[in-house]
Amino acid sequence: MEQKNILTSSGGQKVLNEDGVDNLLVVFTYAIKDFLYWWYVKMPLWHLRMLARISTLVDDNLSISLLFKNFFLPWHRDFSFIGYTFGILIKVIYLPIAIIGYLFCNVMYLFLILVWLLLPPATLFFILRSILNI
């Protein structure tokens, strides 16, 4: 069986063409464009997927959606008046605390995303500010 290099038609070693080499400005602009695309498109999408995962994880750990589904069920399946009263009372006290914790985690991660987006312009601003002595 014969193996050929799929990059060339003859199957031999590829020869670089010196005329087609990009100049430094083209390479630099491509690097900047690639960085900005990664920083402002790919990573925010990754962070939003991570926010959805964090939201699910916090909801599972704090059992918020489960407690809303079973809000009127008695405490530990004690079907007496005390079981119903105690169950609803515990859920009324616990759910606001859990919701505040859930919102705190989501808001803090959204703040992290905002810091991520503002970091390059802030860096450029402070560099220019120090160079210009403003």
N, C-alpha and C positions, 0 to 999 in steps of 0.2 A: 504494500500500500504506500502510495506516495503522498507526502504532506506538502502543501503549498502555503505560502504566506498570502493571506487574503488581502493584505494591504497593497500588494503590487500584482500586476497582471502576469509578470514573468515568473513570479515565485522566488525571485532572488532578493538580495538585500536592497532595501529602499534607499535611494540616494536623495539627500536633502537638497532642495533648490534654494540657493542663497538669495535669489531675487524675491522670493515670497516671504521672507522673514519680516515680521512686524517690527515697527520701530518702537521705541520706548514709550512714546506718548500713547500709542494704541494699546500697549500692554497695560500701562498705568490706568487708562480710562476703563478698560475691561475689568481690571481688578477692583476699581471703585464701584462700577456698576454691579459687579458680582457681589461685592460686600453689601451694598445697599439693598440688593434684592434679597440676600440672605437675612439681613438684619431686620428689614421692614416688611417682608412678605412671608418667608419661610418660618422664621422664629415666632412671629406673632400667631401664626396658625398653630404652631406647635404648642405655644403657651395657652391658646384657647382650648386645645384638646386636653392639655394638662389641667386647666381649670375645670373642665367637665369631669375629669377623673377625680380631682380633689373634692369637688362638690359631691360626687357619688360616695366617695370614701368617708367624708365627714357625715353625710346623711346616714350611711350604714352604721358608723360607729356611735352616733348619737340617737339612732332609731327614730328619727323625726317622722318620716313617712309611715313607718310601722305604727307609731303611736297615734298618728292621725287616723289611720285605717281602723284601729282598735280602740278608739277613744271611749266609746260607751261600754266596752267590755269590763267586767269586774276585775279587781286586783287578784292575781293568782287564781283566777277562775272560781272565786268564792261568790256564788250566786245569791248571797244574802244582801240585805240593804246596806250593811257595813262594807261589804266587798265592792258594791257599785259606788258608794260614796267615797270610799278611800281611793279607789282606782281613778275616778274622775278628778278627785282633789290632787292626787300625786301628779297626774298628767297636766293639770292646769298649772301647777307650780313648776314642773320640769320643762314643759314645752317652750315657754318664753326664754328660759335660760339656754336651752339647746338651740333655739332659733337665733339668738344673739351670737352664740358661738359659731354657728354655721355662717351667718352673715359676716362675722368678723374674719373668718378664714377666707371667704370669697373676696371681700373687699381688700384684704391685705394682698392677695394674689393679683387682683386687678391693679392695685397700686404698684406692685412689682412689675407688671406689664407696662404700665405708664412710665416708670423709671427706665425700663429697658428701651422704650421708644425715644425717650428724651435724652438718653446718655450721649449719643454722638453729637447732636447739636449743642448740648451743654459743654461738652469737651472742646469743640471748636470755638465756642463763645469764650470760654475761659482762656484758651490758648491765645486767641486774638486779643483778648483784653490784657493779658500779661505782656504780649509783644508791643502793643500800642500804648501801654502804661496808662490805661483809662481808670 
